[in-house]
């Protein structure tokens, strides 16, 4: 088990290297001149040339990438062109806010998807099963930005029950309860698609498990429905549940960009959006790299847990 964990960890290194290259080249190939944007249209050629040299933009592409990669490996993501502050400090602070949103969304996804998938699989082909499947299909079809706007109209405008923007009430922050009230709408919006995906995949795994001969034998021996579902069927569907849930970690962290923009949540998604608008290359690279690292690590942890479950279920 330990050897497998080490081997899977080593396998992530080429992935992270490839992601780093793609992140860097995607910003490098953006149209326009960042120095022109920073200095303004009235800037002289001399000042533009001086700033390009200061930022290292005169070096060949491969040299720029190598210098950037060396800095990344030492924890230095450079300085933001716009905010004039270390990218790592800014990304880390924004990531903490995004982690709050991601963890709350993940909690909803795992709890509700487990309940809905279990009920749907146990009541296969019933009205309840069809209702849950239809609801999940509709939920998966709703764009995040559309769902967020609808929730704001319903619960912040029509029924002024929940705040529509921010992480705290800026005029009078109220601690955890204030955070919770601001967290509800972004969490539901972010979790919607993942909830539908995990529920449908887990339901399929549960249906296959419930159709197995050992389940039929358990029913013949008079085992209770609770024992059949939780001790036998779900145990065999658990690796699938863990695997698809692990894939959602990176998805939730990255897809929160839409929720963060709509609800003005001060996370890495909103920061990435603002950085793209202002063409802040180092900040874009730092934000995208953080999302990629979380996605890869989420998959890594899920693979290790699935391996552990496979070993201990034999």
C-alpha positions as CSV (number, residue, x, y, z in Angstrom):
1,X,0.0,0.0,0.0
2,X,2.8,2.4,0.9
3,X,4.7,1.5,-2.3
4,X,1.6,2.1,-4.4
5,X,1.1,5.5,-2.7
6,X,4.7,6.5,-3.5
7,X,4.4,5.3,-7.1
8,X,1.2,7.2,-7.7
9,X,2.7,10.3,-6.2
10,X,5.7,10.0,-8.5
11,X,3.4,9.6,-11.5
12,X,1.8,13.0,-10.7
13,X,5.1,14.8,-11.3
14,X,5.1,14.6,-15.1
15,X,1.4,15.6,-15.1
16,X,2.2,18.7,-13.0
17,X,5.2,19.5,-15.3
18,X,3.0,19.3,-18.4
19,X,0.3,21.4,-16.7
20,X,3.0,24.0,-15.8
21,X,4.1,24.2,-19.4
22,X,0.5,24.6,-20.7
23,X,-0.2,27.2,-18.1
24,X,2.8,29.2,-19.0
25,X,2.5,29.0,-22.8
26,X,-1.3,29.9,-22.6
27,X,-0.4,33.2,-20.9
28,X,2.6,33.7,-23.2
29,X,0.5,33.4,-26.3
30,X,-2.2,35.9,-25.2
31,X,-2.6,38.7,-27.8
32,X,-1.5,42.2,-27.0
33,X,1.5,43.6,-25.0
34,X,1.2,43.5,-21.3
35,X,3.7,46.4,-20.9
36,X,1.5,48.6,-23.2
37,X,-1.4,47.8,-20.9
38,X,0.5,48.5,-17.7
39,X,2.0,51.8,-18.9
40,X,-0.9,53.0,-21.1
41,X,-1.2,53.9,-24.7
42,X,0.8,57.1,-24.3
43,X,3.9,55.3,-23.0
44,X,7.1,55.9,-24.9
45,X,9.0,53.2,-26.7
46,X,11.9,53.6,-24.2
47,X,9.7,53.1,-21.2
48,X,8.1,50.0,-22.8
49,X,11.5,48.5,-23.6
50,X,12.7,49.2,-20.1
51,X,9.7,47.5,-18.5
52,X,10.0,44.5,-20.9
53,X,13.6,44.0,-19.8
54,X,12.6,44.4,-16.2
55,X,9.9,41.7,-16.5
56,X,12.2,39.4,-18.5
57,X,9.9,39.5,-21.6
58,X,12.9,40.1,-23.9
59,X,14.3,36.6,-23.2
60,X,13.4,33.6,-25.5
61,X,10.3,31.6,-24.6
62,X,12.2,28.6,-23.3
63,X,14.4,30.8,-21.1
64,X,11.3,32.5,-19.7
65,X,9.7,29.2,-19.0
66,X,12.8,27.8,-17.3
67,X,13.2,30.8,-15.1
68,X,9.5,30.7,-14.1
69,X,9.7,26.9,-13.4
70,X,12.7,27.3,-11.2
71,X,10.9,30.0,-9.2
72,X,7.8,27.8,-9.0
73,X,9.8,24.9,-7.6
74,X,11.1,27.2,-4.8
75,X,7.7,28.5,-4.0
76,X,8.1,31.8,-5.8
77,X,5.4,32.6,-8.3
78,X,6.6,36.0,-9.1
79,X,4.9,39.3,-8.4
80,X,1.6,40.5,-9.7
81,X,1.9,43.1,-12.4
82,X,-1.2,44.9,-11.3
83,X,-1.3,44.5,-7.5
84,X,2.5,44.7,-7.1
85,X,2.5,41.9,-4.5
86,X,3.8,38.4,-4.4
87,X,1.5,36.1,-6.4
88,X,2.0,33.2,-3.9
89,X,0.6,35.3,-1.0
90,X,-2.3,36.5,-3.0
91,X,-3.2,33.0,-4.4
92,X,-2.9,31.4,-1.0
93,X,-5.2,33.9,0.6
94,X,-7.8,33.6,-2.1
95,X,-7.4,29.8,-2.2
96,X,-8.5,29.6,1.5
97,X,-11.7,31.3,0.6
98,X,-12.2,28.9,-2.3
99,X,-11.5,25.9,-0.1
100,X,-14.3,27.0,2.2
101,X,-16.7,27.1,-0.8
102,X,-15.3,23.8,-2.2
103,X,-15.6,21.9,1.1
104,X,-19.1,23.0,1.8
105,X,-20.1,22.0,-1.7
106,X,-18.3,18.7,-1.4
107,X,-20.2,18.0,1.8
108,X,-23.5,18.5,0.1
109,X,-22.5,16.5,-2.9
110,X,-21.3,13.5,-0.9
111,X,-24.2,13.4,1.6
112,X,-27.0,14.0,-0.8
113,X,-25.7,11.9,-3.6
114,X,-25.2,8.9,-1.3
115,X,-28.8,9.2,0.0
116,X,-30.4,9.8,-3.4
117,X,-28.4,7.1,-5.2
118,X,-29.2,4.6,-2.5
119,X,-32.9,5.3,-2.6
120,X,-33.0,5.4,-6.4
121,X,-31.2,2.1,-6.7
122,X,-33.2,0.3,-4.1
123,X,-36.5,1.6,-5.7
124,X,-35.3,0.9,-9.2
125,X,-37.8,1.6,-12.0
126,X,-40.3,3.0,-9.5
127,X,-41.9,6.5,-9.5
128,X,-39.3,7.6,-6.9
129,X,-36.4,6.3,-9.1
130,X,-37.8,8.1,-12.1
131,X,-38.3,11.3,-10.2
132,X,-34.8,11.3,-8.8
133,X,-33.3,10.5,-12.2
134,X,-35.3,13.3,-13.9
135,X,-34.3,15.8,-11.2
136,X,-30.6,14.9,-11.6
137,X,-30.8,15.2,-15.4
138,X,-32.3,18.6,-15.1
139,X,-29.8,19.6,-12.5
140,X,-26.9,18.5,-14.7
141,X,-28.3,20.5,-17.6
142,X,-28.5,23.8,-15.7
143,X,-25.5,26.1,-16.4
144,X,-23.9,27.4,-13.2
145,X,-24.2,31.0,-14.1
146,X,-27.9,30.6,-14.9
147,X,-28.7,28.7,-11.7
148,X,-26.8,31.3,-9.6
149,X,-28.8,34.2,-11.1
150,X,-32.1,32.3,-10.6
151,X,-31.3,31.6,-6.9
152,X,-30.4,35.3,-6.4
153,X,-33.7,36.4,-8.0
154,X,-35.6,33.9,-5.8
155,X,-33.9,34.1,-2.4
156,X,-32.3,37.6,-2.5
157,X,-34.7,39.7,-4.5
158,X,-38.2,38.1,-4.5
159,X,-37.7,36.6,-1.0
160,X,-35.0,38.7,0.7
161,X,-33.9,35.8,2.9
162,X,-30.2,35.4,1.9
163,X,-27.4,37.8,0.9
164,X,-26.5,37.8,-2.8
165,X,-22.8,38.8,-2.7
166,X,-19.6,38.7,-0.7
167,X,-18.4,36.5,2.1
168,X,-19.3,38.7,5.0
169,X,-21.6,41.7,5.7
170,X,-19.0,44.5,5.2
171,X,-20.9,47.0,7.3
172,X,-21.3,44.6,10.3
173,X,-19.5,41.3,10.0
174,X,-21.3,38.7,12.1
175,X,-18.8,35.9,12.5
176,X,-19.7,32.3,11.6
177,X,-23.5,32.8,11.2
178,X,-22.8,35.7,8.8
179,X,-20.4,33.5,6.8
180,X,-22.9,30.7,6.7
181,X,-25.7,32.9,5.4
182,X,-23.4,34.1,2.6
183,X,-22.2,30.6,1.9
184,X,-25.6,28.9,1.2
185,X,-26.4,30.2,-2.3
186,X,-22.8,29.9,-3.7
187,X,-22.6,26.4,-2.2
188,X,-25.8,25.2,-3.8
189,X,-24.9,26.7,-7.1
190,X,-21.4,25.2,-7.1
191,X,-22.6,21.7,-6.0
192,X,-25.5,21.3,-8.4
193,X,-23.7,19.7,-11.3
194,X,-21.4,17.6,-9.2
195,X,-24.4,16.3,-7.2
196,X,-26.1,15.2,-10.4
197,X,-23.0,13.4,-11.7
198,X,-22.1,11.6,-8.5
199,X,-25.7,10.6,-7.9
200,X,-26.1,9.1,-11.3
201,X,-22.8,7.2,-11.3
202,X,-23.2,5.9,-7.8
203,X,-26.8,4.8,-8.6
204,X,-25.5,2.8,-11.5
205,X,-22.9,1.1,-9.3
206,X,-25.5,0.4,-6.6
207,X,-27.9,-1.1,-9.2
208,X,-25.2,-3.4,-10.4
209,X,-24.3,-4.4,-6.8
210,X,-28.0,-5.1,-5.9
211,X,-28.3,-7.3,-8.9
212,X,-25.5,-9.5,-7.8
213,X,-26.1,-13.2,-6.8
214,X,-24.9,-12.6,-3.2
215,X,-27.6,-10.0,-2.7
216,X,-30.2,-12.4,-3.9
217,X,-28.8,-15.0,-1.5
218,X,-28.9,-12.4,1.3
219,X,-32.5,-11.7,0.7
220,X,-33.3,-15.4,0.7
221,X,-31.6,-15.8,4.1
222,X,-33.9,-13.0,5.4
223,X,-31.4,-10.2,5.8
224,X,-32.9,-6.8,6.5
225,X,-33.0,-4.1,3.8
226,X,-30.7,-2.0,5.9
227,X,-28.1,-4.8,6.1
228,X,-28.3,-5.6,2.4
229,X,-27.9,-1.9,1.3
230,X,-25.3,-0.7,3.8
231,X,-23.3,-3.8,4.7
232,X,-23.2,-5.5,1.3
233,X,-24.3,-3.4,-1.7
234,X,-22.8,-0.1,-0.8
235,X,-19.6,-1.7,0.3
236,X,-19.1,-2.9,-3.3
237,X,-20.2,0.4,-4.8
238,X,-18.0,2.4,-2.4
239,X,-14.9,2.5,-4.6
240,X,-16.9,3.9,-7.5
241,X,-18.4,6.5,-5.1
242,X,-15.0,7.5,-3.8
243,X,-13.5,7.6,-7.2
244,X,-16.1,9.9,-8.8
245,X,-16.2,12.0,-5.6
246,X,-12.4,12.5,-5.8
247,X,-12.7,13.7,-9.4
248,X,-15.2,16.4,-8.2
249,X,-12.7,17.9,-5.8
250,X,-10.7,19.6,-8.6
251,X,-13.8,20.2,-10.6
252,X,-15.5,22.1,-7.7
253,X,-12.4,24.1,-6.9
254,X,-12.0,25.1,-10.5
255,X,-15.7,25.5,-11.6
256,X,-16.3,27.8,-8.6
257,X,-15.0,30.6,-10.8
258,X,-18.6,31.1,-12.1
259,X,-20.1,31.0,-8.6
260,X,-17.5,33.4,-7.3
261,X,-18.1,35.9,-10.1
262,X,-21.9,35.8,-9.7
263,X,-21.8,36.0,-5.9
264,X,-18.7,38.2,-5.6
265,X,-17.1,35.5,-3.5
266,X,-13.5,36.6,-2.8
267,X,-11.9,33.3,-4.0
268,X,-9.4,32.2,-6.5
269,X,-12.0,32.0,-9.3
270,X,-12.9,35.7,-8.9
271,X,-9.2,36.6,-8.7
272,X,-8.5,34.6,-11.9
273,X,-11.4,36.4,-13.7
274,X,-10.1,39.9,-12.6
275,X,-6.5,38.9,-13.6
276,X,-7.6,37.8,-17.1
277,X,-9.5,41.2,-17.5
278,X,-6.4,43.1,-16.4
279,X,-4.0,40.7,-18.3
280,X,-2.0,40.1,-15.2
281,X,0.2,37.2,-16.5
282,X,1.9,36.0,-13.3
283,X,-1.4,36.1,-11.4
284,X,-3.2,34.1,-14.1
285,X,-0.4,31.5,-14.0
286,X,-0.5,31.3,-10.3
287,X,-4.3,30.8,-10.1
288,X,-4.5,28.2,-12.9
289,X,-1.6,26.3,-11.5
290,X,-3.2,26.2,-8.0
291,X,-6.4,24.8,-9.6
292,X,-4.4,22.2,-11.5
293,X,-2.5,21.1,-8.4
294,X,-5.7,20.7,-6.4
295,X,-7.3,18.7,-9.2
296,X,-4.3,16.4,-9.5
297,X,-3.9,16.0,-5.7
298,X,-7.7,15.3,-5.4
299,X,-7.4,12.5,-8.0
300,X,-4.3,11.1,-6.2
301,X,-6.0,10.9,-2.8
302,X,-9.0,9.3,-4.4
303,X,-6.9,6.7,-6.1
304,X,-5.1,5.9,-2.9
305,X,-8.3,5.5,-1.0
306,X,-9.8,3.3,-3.7
307,X,-6.7,1.1,-3.6
308,X,-6.9,0.9,0.2
309,X,-10.6,-0.1,0.0
310,X,-9.8,-2.7,-2.7
311,X,-7.1,-4.3,-0.5
312,X,-9.2,-4.4,2.7
313,X,-12.3,-5.7,0.9
314,X,-10.6,-8.8,-0.4
